[in-house]
Amino acid sequence: MTRPISKTDLEAYLDEALPAERMAEIEETLRKQPELAEQLSQINGRRDAGVHTIGEIWRRHRLTCPSRETLGSYLLQVLDDEEAAYIQFHLDTVGCRVCQANLQDLASQQDAKSEDAAPRRQKYFQSSVGRLKKE
């Protein structure tokens, strides 16, 4: 059973700030319930008129999102436990798609750099064979 769709969910739906599963759930419900589609239309109209809530501004400017640098530190596991727990909550429970995409991008960059480093390290070792003095 799906959970009820709140006004906050609809606002996040318009911002495409929900996890993909929840977005699909809301879209399916919008097709079945015209009154919900009308509510979404009213929210959109209010936004077009320039009326914004604090929550909307908070979400739109991603004030709770960690910086890309902090996500990189999280990936390297150098954050303290409390900050790492918050980022884990933000990624898993909140389901922030922007931060998930940033983390995935950072992880792929890290993998590419480690793949590039192995051949370079091997070349360094090969080029220094016989040049190191024995004690």
DSSP file (Angstrom, degrees, kcal/mol; ACC not computed):
  #  RESIDUE AA STRUCTURE BP1 BP2  ACC     N-H-->O    O-->H-N    N-H-->O    O-->H-N    TCO  KAPPA ALPHA  PHI   PSI    X-CA   Y-CA   Z-CA
    1    1 A M              0   0    0      0, 0.0     2,-0.2     0, 0.0     0, 0.0   0.000 360.0 360.0 360.0 135.5    0.0    0.0    0.0
    2    2 A T        -     0   0    0      1,-0.1     3,-0.1    23,-0.1     0, 0.0  -0.535 360.0-113.5 -85.1 151.3    1.3    3.4   -0.9
    3    3 A R        -     0   0    0     -2,-0.2    -1,-0.1     1,-0.1     0, 0.0  -0.471  44.3 -86.2 -80.1 156.8    1.5    6.2    1.6
    4    4 A P        -     0   0    0      0, 0.0     2,-0.6     0, 0.0    -1,-0.1  -0.218  41.3-116.3 -62.6 152.4   -0.7    9.3    1.1
    5    5 A I        -     0   0    0     -3,-0.1     2,-0.1     4,-0.0    -3,-0.0  -0.815  33.0-160.8 -96.0 119.5    0.6   12.1   -1.1
    6    6 A S     >  -     0   0    0     -2,-0.6     4,-1.9     1,-0.1     5,-0.1  -0.410  33.6-106.6 -92.8 170.2    1.1   15.3    0.8
    7    7 A K  H  > S+     0   0    0      1,-0.2     4,-2.3     2,-0.2     5,-0.2   0.879 123.3  55.1 -61.3 -38.3    1.4   18.9   -0.5
    8    8 A T  H  > S+     0   0    0      1,-0.2     4,-2.5     2,-0.2    -1,-0.2   0.889 105.2  52.4 -62.7 -39.8    5.1   18.7    0.2
    9    9 A D  H  > S+     0   0    0      2,-0.2     4,-2.3     1,-0.2    -1,-0.2   0.907 109.2  49.7 -61.8 -41.7    5.3   15.5   -1.9
   10   10 A L  H  X S+     0   0    0     -4,-1.9     4,-2.2     2,-0.2    -2,-0.2   0.896 110.7  49.2 -66.0 -39.4    3.7   17.4   -4.8
   11   11 A E  H  X S+     0   0    0     -4,-2.3     4,-1.5     2,-0.2    -2,-0.2   0.918 113.1  46.6 -65.0 -42.2    6.1   20.3   -4.5
   12   12 A A  H  <>S+     0   0    0     -4,-2.5     5,-2.8     1,-0.2     4,-0.4   0.851 108.7  57.0 -67.2 -33.3    9.0   17.9   -4.4
   13   13 A Y  H ><5S+     0   0    0     -4,-2.3     3,-1.1     1,-0.2    -2,-0.2   0.921 105.5  50.0 -61.7 -44.5    7.5   16.1   -7.4
   14   14 A L  H 3<5S+     0   0    0     -4,-2.2    -1,-0.2     1,-0.3    -2,-0.2   0.844 112.9  46.6 -62.9 -32.9    7.5   19.4   -9.4
   15   15 A D  T 3<5S-     0   0    0     -4,-1.5    -1,-0.3    -5,-0.1    -2,-0.2   0.479 108.8-126.8 -85.2  -2.7   11.1   19.9   -8.4
   16   16 A E  T < 5 +     0   0    0     -3,-1.1    -3,-0.2    -4,-0.4    -2,-0.1   0.907  68.7 134.3  54.5  44.5   12.0   16.3   -9.4
   17   17 A A      < +     0   0    0     -5,-2.8    80,-0.2    -6,-0.1    -4,-0.2   0.213  38.3  92.1-108.9  13.4   13.5   16.0   -5.9
   18   18 A L  S    S-     0   0    0     -6,-0.4    77,-0.1    -5,-0.1    76,-0.1  -0.689  87.4 -88.1-104.3 159.1   12.0   12.6   -4.9
   19   19 A P     >  -     0   0    0      0, 0.0     4,-2.3     0, 0.0     3,-0.3  -0.315  44.6-109.9 -59.4 151.7   13.4    9.1   -5.3
   20   20 A A  H  > S+     0   0    0      1,-0.2     4,-2.3     2,-0.2     5,-0.2   0.849 117.0  54.0 -55.8 -39.5   12.4    7.6   -8.7
   21   21 A E  H  > S+     0   0    0      1,-0.2     4,-2.1     2,-0.2    -1,-0.2   0.917 110.4  46.0 -63.5 -42.7   10.1    5.1   -7.1
   22   22 A R  H  > S+     0   0    0     -3,-0.3     4,-2.5     2,-0.2    -2,-0.2   0.881 110.4  53.8 -68.4 -37.8    8.1    7.8   -5.3
   23   23 A M  H  X S+     0   0    0     -4,-2.3     4,-2.5     2,-0.2    -2,-0.2   0.928 110.6  46.7 -59.8 -45.4    8.0    9.9   -8.4
   24   24 A A  H  X S+     0   0    0     -4,-2.3     4,-2.3     1,-0.2    -2,-0.2   0.889 111.0  52.7 -64.4 -39.5    6.5    7.0  -10.4
   25   25 A E  H  X S+     0   0    0     -4,-2.1     4,-2.0     2,-0.2    -2,-0.2   0.926 111.8  44.9 -60.9 -46.8    4.0    6.4   -7.5
   26   26 A I  H  X S+     0   0    0     -4,-2.5     4,-2.7     2,-0.2    -2,-0.2   0.904 111.3  53.0 -66.4 -42.0    2.8   10.0   -7.6
   27   27 A E  H  X S+     0   0    0     -4,-2.5     4,-1.5     1,-0.2    -1,-0.2   0.914 109.7  48.4 -60.8 -42.6    2.6   10.1  -11.3
   28   28 A E  H  X S+     0   0    0     -4,-2.3     4,-1.1     1,-0.2    -1,-0.2   0.913 112.7  48.2 -63.7 -42.5    0.4    7.0  -11.4
   29   29 A T  H  X S+     0   0    0     -4,-2.0     4,-2.2     1,-0.2     3,-0.3   0.875 106.4  57.5 -66.4 -37.5   -1.8    8.4   -8.7
   30   30 A L  H  < S+     0   0    0     -4,-2.7     7,-0.3     1,-0.2    -1,-0.2   0.864 105.1  51.7 -60.6 -35.8   -2.1   11.7  -10.5
   31   31 A R  H  < S+     0   0    0     -4,-1.5    -1,-0.2     1,-0.2    -2,-0.2   0.816 115.5  41.1 -69.8 -29.9   -3.5    9.8  -13.5
   32   32 A K  H  < S+     0   0    0     -4,-1.1    -2,-0.2    -3,-0.3    -1,-0.2   0.735 113.7  52.3 -90.7 -24.6   -6.1    8.1  -11.4
   33   33 A Q    >X  -     0   0    0     -4,-2.2     4,-1.6     1,-0.1     3,-0.8  -0.867  56.3-174.3-121.6  98.6   -7.2   11.1   -9.2
   34   34 A P  H 3> S+     0   0    0      0, 0.0     4,-2.1     0, 0.0     5,-0.1   0.813  86.1  61.1 -60.7 -30.1   -8.2   14.3  -11.0
   35   35 A E  H 3> S+     0   0    0      1,-0.2     4,-1.8     2,-0.2     5,-0.1   0.854 104.5  48.9 -66.8 -32.4   -8.5   16.1   -7.7
   36   36 A L  H <> S+     0   0    0     -3,-0.8     4,-2.3     2,-0.2    -1,-0.2   0.878 109.3  52.1 -71.4 -38.1   -4.8   15.5   -7.0
   37   37 A A  H  X S+     0   0    0     -4,-1.6     4,-2.1    -7,-0.3    -2,-0.2   0.872 108.8  51.5 -63.9 -36.2   -3.9   16.7  -10.5
   38   38 A E  H  X S+     0   0    0     -4,-2.1     4,-2.1     2,-0.2    -2,-0.2   0.896 108.2  51.1 -66.2 -40.3   -5.9   19.9   -9.7
   39   39 A Q  H  X S+     0   0    0     -4,-1.8     4,-2.1     2,-0.2    -2,-0.2   0.900 109.9  50.1 -62.9 -40.8   -4.0   20.4   -6.5
   40   40 A L  H  X S+     0   0    0     -4,-2.3     4,-2.4     1,-0.2    -1,-0.2   0.896 109.0  52.2 -63.4 -40.4   -0.7   20.0   -8.4
   41   41 A S  H  X S+     0   0    0     -4,-2.1     4,-2.4     1,-0.2    -2,-0.2   0.882 108.2  51.1 -63.4 -38.9   -2.0   22.6  -10.9
   42   42 A Q  H  X S+     0   0    0     -4,-2.1     4,-2.5     2,-0.2    -2,-0.2   0.903 109.7  49.7 -65.4 -41.5   -2.8   25.0   -8.0
   43   43 A I  H  X S+     0   0    0     -4,-2.1     4,-2.1     2,-0.2    -2,-0.2   0.925 111.9  48.5 -62.1 -44.0    0.7   24.6   -6.6
   44   44 A N  H  X S+     0   0    0     -4,-2.4     4,-2.3     1,-0.2    -2,-0.2   0.900 111.5  49.9 -63.4 -41.1    2.2   25.2  -10.0
   45   45 A G  H  X S+     0   0    0     -4,-2.4     4,-1.7     2,-0.2    -2,-0.2   0.893 108.7  52.1 -64.0 -40.9    0.0   28.3  -10.5
   46   46 A R  H  <>S+     0   0    0     -4,-2.5     5,-2.2     1,-0.2     4,-0.4   0.901 110.2  49.1 -61.8 -40.9    1.1   29.6   -7.1
   47   47 A R  H ><5S+     0   0    0     -4,-2.1     3,-1.5     1,-0.2    -2,-0.2   0.914 108.6  52.4 -64.5 -42.5    4.7   29.2   -8.0
   48   48 A D  H 3<5S+     0   0    0     -4,-2.3    -1,-0.2     1,-0.3    -2,-0.2   0.823 105.2  56.3 -63.1 -29.9    4.1   31.0  -11.3
   49   49 A A  T 3<5S-     0   0    0     -4,-1.7    -1,-0.3    -5,-0.1    -2,-0.2   0.555 121.0-109.7 -79.1  -7.1    2.6   33.9   -9.4
   50   50 A G  T < 5S+     0   0    0     -3,-1.5     2,-0.6    -4,-0.4    -3,-0.2   0.608  72.7 137.6  91.4  12.5    5.8   34.2   -7.4
   51   51 A V      < +     0   0    0     -5,-2.2     2,-0.4     0, 0.0    -1,-0.3  -0.835  27.7 175.2 -94.9 120.0    4.4   32.9   -4.1
   52   52 A H        -     0   0    0     -2,-0.6     2,-0.2    -3,-0.1    -5,-0.0  -0.950  23.3-136.7-128.5 145.0    6.9   30.6   -2.4
   53   53 A T     >  -     0   0    0     -2,-0.4     4,-2.2     1,-0.1     5,-0.2  -0.548  28.4-114.1 -91.4 163.2    6.9   28.8    0.9
   54   54 A I  H  > S+     0   0    0      1,-0.2     4,-2.7     2,-0.2     5,-0.2   0.910 118.7  53.9 -61.9 -41.4   10.0   28.6    3.2
   55   55 A G  H  > S+     0   0    0      1,-0.2     4,-2.6     2,-0.2    -1,-0.2   0.899 107.4  50.6 -59.8 -41.5   10.1   24.8    2.6
   56   56 A E  H  > S+     0   0    0      2,-0.2     4,-3.2     1,-0.2     5,-0.2   0.934 111.8  46.3 -61.7 -46.7   10.1   25.3   -1.2
   57   57 A I  H  X S+     0   0    0     -4,-2.2     4,-2.1     1,-0.2    -2,-0.2   0.907 111.7  53.0 -62.5 -41.4   12.9   27.8   -1.0
   58   58 A W  H  <>S+     0   0    0     -4,-2.7     5,-2.0     1,-0.2     6,-0.3   0.923 115.4  39.8 -58.6 -47.7   14.8   25.4    1.3
   59   59 A R  H ><5S+     0   0    0     -4,-2.6     3,-1.3     3,-0.2    -2,-0.2   0.921 113.1  53.6 -70.2 -44.3   14.4   22.5   -1.1
   60   60 A R  H 3<5S+     0   0    0     -4,-3.2    -2,-0.2     1,-0.3    -1,-0.2   0.866 114.1  41.3 -61.8 -37.3   15.0   24.5   -4.3
   61   61 A H  T 3<5S-     0   0    0     -4,-2.1    -1,-0.3    -5,-0.2    -2,-0.2   0.368 105.9-131.2 -92.6   5.1   18.3   25.8   -3.0
   62   62 A R  T X 5 +     0   0    0     -3,-1.3     3,-1.1    -4,-0.1    -3,-0.2   0.891  40.5 169.4  49.6  52.1   19.2   22.4   -1.5
   63   63 A L  T 3 <S+     0   0    0     -5,-2.0    -1,-0.1     1,-0.3    -4,-0.1   0.729  73.2  50.0 -68.3 -22.2   20.2   23.9    1.9
   64   64 A T  T 3  S+     0   0    0     -6,-0.3    -1,-0.3    -5,-0.1    -2,-0.1   0.513  87.2 106.3 -93.3  -4.6   20.4   20.4    3.5
   65   65 A C  S <  S-     0   0    0     -3,-1.1     3,-0.1    -4,-0.1     2,-0.1  -0.557  71.2-125.3 -77.7 134.2   22.6   19.0    0.8
   66   66 A P        -     0   0    0      0, 0.0    -1,-0.1     0, 0.0    -2,-0.1  -0.390  34.0 -98.9 -70.5 156.8   26.3   18.4    1.6
   67   67 A S     >  -     0   0    0      1,-0.1     4,-2.3    -2,-0.1     5,-0.2  -0.258  29.9-109.9 -70.1 163.9   28.9   20.0   -0.6
   68   68 A R  H  > S+     0   0    0      1,-0.2     4,-2.1     2,-0.2     5,-0.1   0.865 121.4  55.3 -62.4 -35.8   30.6   17.9   -3.3
   69   69 A E  H  > S+     0   0    0      2,-0.2     4,-2.1     1,-0.2    -1,-0.2   0.907 107.4  48.5 -63.5 -42.2   33.8   18.1   -1.3
   70   70 A T  H  > S+     0   0    0      2,-0.2     4,-2.3     1,-0.2    -2,-0.2   0.889 109.4  52.5 -66.0 -39.0   32.0   16.7    1.8
   71   71 A L  H  X S+     0   0    0     -4,-2.3     4,-2.3     2,-0.2    -1,-0.2   0.884 108.2  52.0 -63.2 -37.1   30.5   13.9   -0.3
   72   72 A G  H  X S+     0   0    0     -4,-2.1     4,-1.8     2,-0.2    -2,-0.2   0.901 109.1  49.2 -64.0 -40.8   34.1   13.1   -1.5
   73   73 A S  H  <>S+     0   0    0     -4,-2.1     5,-2.3     2,-0.2     6,-0.5   0.873 109.7  52.5 -65.1 -36.8   35.2   13.0    2.1
   74   74 A Y  H ><5S+     0   0    0     -4,-2.3     3,-1.0     1,-0.2    -2,-0.2   0.915 108.1  51.0 -62.7 -43.2   32.3   10.6    2.8
   75   75 A L  H 3<5S+     0   0    0     -4,-2.3    -2,-0.2     1,-0.3    -1,-0.2   0.859 110.9  47.7 -63.0 -36.4   33.4    8.4   -0.1
   76   76 A L  T 3<5S-     0   0    0     -4,-1.8    -1,-0.3    -5,-0.1    -2,-0.2   0.487 110.8-126.4 -82.7  -3.3   37.0    8.3    1.3
   77   77 A Q  T < 5S+     0   0    0     -3,-1.0    -3,-0.2    -4,-0.4    -2,-0.1   0.888  72.3 125.2  59.8  44.2   35.5    7.5    4.8
   78   78 A V      < +     0   0    0     -5,-2.3    -4,-0.2     2,-0.1     2,-0.2   0.333  40.2 103.2-111.7   4.9   37.4   10.4    6.5
   79   79 A L  S    S-     0   0    0     -6,-0.5     2,-0.0     1,-0.1    -9,-0.0  -0.503  79.6-101.3 -84.5 156.3   34.3   12.1    8.1
   80   80 A D     >  -     0   0    0     -2,-0.2     4,-2.5     1,-0.1     5,-0.2  -0.330  40.3-102.7 -69.9 163.6   33.5   11.8   11.8
   81   81 A D  H  > S+     0   0    0      1,-0.2     4,-2.3     2,-0.2     5,-0.2   0.853 118.2  52.5 -59.1 -39.7   30.7    9.3   12.6
   82   82 A E  H  > S+     0   0    0      2,-0.2     4,-1.9     1,-0.2    -1,-0.2   0.924 112.7  43.2 -65.4 -45.1   28.0   12.0   13.1
   83   83 A E  H  > S+     0   0    0      2,-0.2     4,-2.3     1,-0.2    -2,-0.2   0.895 114.1  51.1 -68.9 -39.5   28.6   13.7    9.8
   84   84 A A  H  X S+     0   0    0     -4,-2.5     4,-2.4     1,-0.2    -2,-0.2   0.887 109.0  52.1 -63.6 -38.4   28.8   10.4    8.0
   85   85 A A  H  X S+     0   0    0     -4,-2.3     4,-2.4    -5,-0.2    -1,-0.2   0.890 108.7  50.6 -65.3 -39.1   25.5    9.3    9.6
   86   86 A Y  H  X S+     0   0    0     -4,-1.9     4,-2.9     2,-0.2    -2,-0.2   0.933 111.0  47.7 -63.8 -44.6   23.8   12.4    8.4
   87   87 A I  H  X S+     0   0    0     -4,-2.3     4,-2.5     2,-0.2     5,-0.2   0.907 111.0  51.2 -64.2 -40.2   25.1   12.0    4.8
   88   88 A Q  H  X S+     0   0    0     -4,-2.4     4,-2.8     2,-0.2     5,-0.4   0.920 112.2  47.2 -60.5 -43.8   23.9    8.3    4.9
   89   89 A F  H  X>S+     0   0    0     -4,-2.4     5,-2.0     2,-0.2     4,-1.7   0.923 111.7  50.7 -61.1 -46.0   20.5    9.5    6.1
   90   90 A H  I  <>S+     0   0    0     -4,-2.9     6,-1.7     3,-0.2     5,-0.6   0.886 116.8  40.2 -61.5 -40.8   20.4   12.2    3.4
   91   91 A L  I  <5S+     0   0    0     -4,-2.5    -2,-0.2     4,-0.2    -1,-0.2   0.920 128.5  27.3 -75.0 -44.8   21.2    9.7    0.7
   92   92 A D  I  <5S+     0   0    0     -4,-2.8    -3,-0.2    -5,-0.2    -2,-0.2   0.924 130.3  29.3 -89.5 -48.3   19.1    6.8    1.8
   93   93 A T  I  <5S+     0   0    0     -4,-1.7    -3,-0.2    -5,-0.4    -4,-0.1   0.946 130.0  35.3 -82.8 -50.8   16.2    8.1    3.8
   94   94 A V  I   <S-     0   0    0     -5,-2.0    -3,-0.2     2,-0.1    -4,-0.2   0.875  94.8-148.8 -69.0 -36.3   15.7   11.5    2.2
   95   95 A G      < -     0   0    0     -5,-0.6     2,-0.5    -6,-0.4    -4,-0.2   0.865  15.7-168.1  72.5  36.9   16.7   10.0   -1.2
   96   96 A C     >  -     0   0    0     -6,-1.7     4,-2.1     1,-0.2    -1,-0.2  -0.433   8.4-163.6 -63.9 112.5   18.3   13.2   -2.6
   97   97 A R  H  > S+     0   0    0     -2,-0.5     4,-2.3     1,-0.2    -1,-0.2   0.834  85.7  55.8 -69.8 -32.1   18.8   12.4   -6.2
   98   98 A V  H  > S+     0   0    0      2,-0.2     4,-2.4     1,-0.2    -1,-0.2   0.939 111.7  42.6 -65.3 -46.6   21.2   15.3   -6.8
   99   99 A C  H  > S+     0   0    0      2,-0.2     4,-2.7     1,-0.2    -2,-0.2   0.867 112.6  53.7 -69.5 -35.6   23.5   14.0   -4.0
  100  100 A Q  H  X S+     0   0    0     -4,-2.1     4,-2.3     2,-0.2    -1,-0.2   0.914 110.8  47.0 -62.6 -41.3   23.2   10.4   -5.1
  101  101 A A  H  X S+     0   0    0     -4,-2.3     4,-2.4     2,-0.2    -2,-0.2   0.909 112.4  49.6 -66.5 -41.8   24.2   11.5   -8.6
  102  102 A N  H  X S+     0   0    0     -4,-2.4     4,-2.6     2,-0.2    -2,-0.2   0.923 112.0  48.2 -61.4 -44.3   27.2   13.5   -7.2
  103  103 A L  H  X S+     0   0    0     -4,-2.7     4,-2.5     1,-0.2    -2,-0.2   0.907 111.7  49.5 -64.0 -41.8   28.3   10.6   -5.1
  104  104 A Q  H  X S+     0   0    0     -4,-2.3     4,-2.2     2,-0.2    -1,-0.2   0.905 111.7  49.2 -63.6 -41.0   28.1    8.2   -8.0
  105  105 A D  H  X S+     0   0    0     -4,-2.4     4,-2.2     2,-0.2    -2,-0.2   0.921 111.8  48.1 -63.6 -44.8   30.1   10.6  -10.2
  106  106 A L  H  X S+     0   0    0     -4,-2.6     4,-2.4     1,-0.2    -2,-0.2   0.893 110.9  51.5 -63.1 -39.6   32.7   11.0   -7.5
  107  107 A A  H  X S+     0   0    0     -4,-2.5     4,-2.3     2,-0.2    -1,-0.2   0.900 110.1  48.4 -65.1 -40.6   32.9    7.2   -7.1
  108  108 A S  H  X S+     0   0    0     -4,-2.2     4,-2.3     2,-0.2    -1,-0.2   0.878 111.7  50.0 -68.8 -35.7   33.4    6.7  -10.9
  109  109 A Q  H  X S+     0   0    0     -4,-2.2     4,-2.4     2,-0.2    -2,-0.2   0.905 110.4  50.3 -65.0 -40.8   36.1    9.4  -10.9
  110  110 A Q  H  X S+     0   0    0     -4,-2.4     4,-2.1     2,-0.2    -2,-0.2   0.906 111.0  48.8 -63.6 -41.8   37.8    7.7   -8.0
  111  111 A D  H  X S+     0   0    0     -4,-2.3     4,-2.0     2,-0.2    -2,-0.2   0.913 111.4  49.7 -63.5 -42.9   37.7    4.3   -9.8
  112  112 A A  H  X S+     0   0    0     -4,-2.3     4,-2.0     1,-0.2    -2,-0.2   0.896 111.1  49.4 -64.3 -40.2   39.1    5.8  -13.0
  113  113 A K  H  X S+     0   0    0     -4,-2.4     4,-1.8     1,-0.2    -1,-0.2   0.887 110.3  49.8 -67.5 -38.1   42.0    7.5  -11.1
  114  114 A S  H  X S+     0   0    0     -4,-2.1     4,-1.3     1,-0.2    -1,-0.2   0.861 110.4  50.8 -70.0 -33.0   42.9    4.3   -9.3
  115  115 A E  H  < S+     0   0    0     -4,-2.0    -1,-0.2     1,-0.2    -2,-0.2   0.880 111.9  47.8 -68.1 -37.2   42.9    2.4  -12.6
  116  116 A D  H  X S+     0   0    0     -4,-2.0     4,-1.2     1,-0.2    -2,-0.2   0.822 107.5  57.3 -70.2 -31.6   45.2    5.1  -14.1
  117  117 A A  H  X S+     0   0    0     -4,-1.8     4,-2.8     1,-0.2     5,-0.2   0.838  94.8  64.2 -72.0 -33.8   47.5    4.9  -11.1
  118  118 A A  H  X S+     0   0    0     -4,-1.3     4,-2.1     1,-0.2    -1,-0.2   0.937 105.6  41.7 -61.2 -50.5   48.3    1.2  -11.3
  119  119 A P  H  > S+     0   0    0      0, 0.0     4,-2.3     0, 0.0    -1,-0.2   0.891 115.4  51.9 -63.9 -36.6   50.1    1.3  -14.7
  120  120 A R  H  X S+     0   0    0     -4,-1.2     4,-2.1     2,-0.2    -2,-0.2   0.922 109.6  48.9 -64.3 -43.5   51.9    4.5  -13.8
  121  121 A R  H  X S+     0   0    0     -4,-2.8     4,-2.1     1,-0.2    -1,-0.2   0.900 110.1  52.1 -61.8 -41.1   53.1    3.0  -10.5
  122  122 A Q  H  X S+     0   0    0     -4,-2.1     4,-2.5    -5,-0.2    -1,-0.2   0.899 108.2  51.0 -62.6 -41.4   54.3   -0.1  -12.5
  123  123 A K  H  X S+     0   0    0     -4,-2.3     4,-2.5     2,-0.2    -1,-0.2   0.894 108.0  52.8 -64.5 -39.6   56.3    2.1  -14.9
  124  124 A Y  H  X S+     0   0    0     -4,-2.1     4,-1.2     2,-0.2    -2,-0.2   0.937 111.4  46.0 -59.7 -46.4   57.9    3.9  -11.9
  125  125 A F  H  X S+     0   0    0     -4,-2.1     4,-0.5     1,-0.2     3,-0.4   0.917 113.7  48.7 -63.5 -43.3   59.1    0.6  -10.5
  126  126 A Q  H >< S+     0   0    0     -4,-2.5     3,-0.7     1,-0.2    -1,-0.2   0.883 110.9  50.5 -65.5 -37.7   60.3   -0.7  -13.8
  127  127 A S  H 3< S+     0   0    0     -4,-2.5    -1,-0.2     1,-0.2    -2,-0.2   0.713 111.0  48.9 -75.3 -18.6   62.2    2.5  -14.6
  128  128 A S  H >X S+     0   0    0     -4,-1.2     3,-2.0    -3,-0.4     4,-0.7   0.440  77.7 124.8-100.6   1.1   64.0    2.5  -11.2
  129  129 A V  T << S+     0   0    0     -3,-0.7    -3,-0.0    -4,-0.5    -4,-0.0  -0.409  84.0   9.7 -62.0 129.6   65.1   -1.1  -11.2
  130  130 A G  T 34 S+     0   0    0     -2,-0.1    -1,-0.3     2,-0.1    -2,-0.1   0.357 110.2  88.2  83.9  -5.9   68.9   -1.3  -10.7
  131  131 A R  T <4  +     0   0    0     -3,-2.0     2,-0.4     2,-0.1    -2,-0.2   0.578  62.9  92.4-100.5 -12.1   69.1    2.4   -9.8
  132  132 A L  S  < S-     0   0    0     -4,-0.7     2,-0.2     1,-0.0    -2,-0.1  -0.691  77.5-126.3 -84.7 133.8   68.5    2.1   -6.1
  133  133 A K        -     0   0    0     -2,-0.4     2,-0.3     1,-0.0    -2,-0.1  -0.553  16.4-129.4 -81.3 141.4   71.7    1.7   -4.1
  134  134 A K              0   0    0     -2,-0.2    -1,-0.0     1,-0.1     0, 0.0  -0.670 360.0 360.0 -86.6 145.3   72.0   -1.2   -1.7
  135  135 A E              0   0    0     -2,-0.3    -1,-0.1     0, 0.0    -2,-0.0   0.442 360.0 360.0 -92.6 360.0   73.1   -0.4    1.8
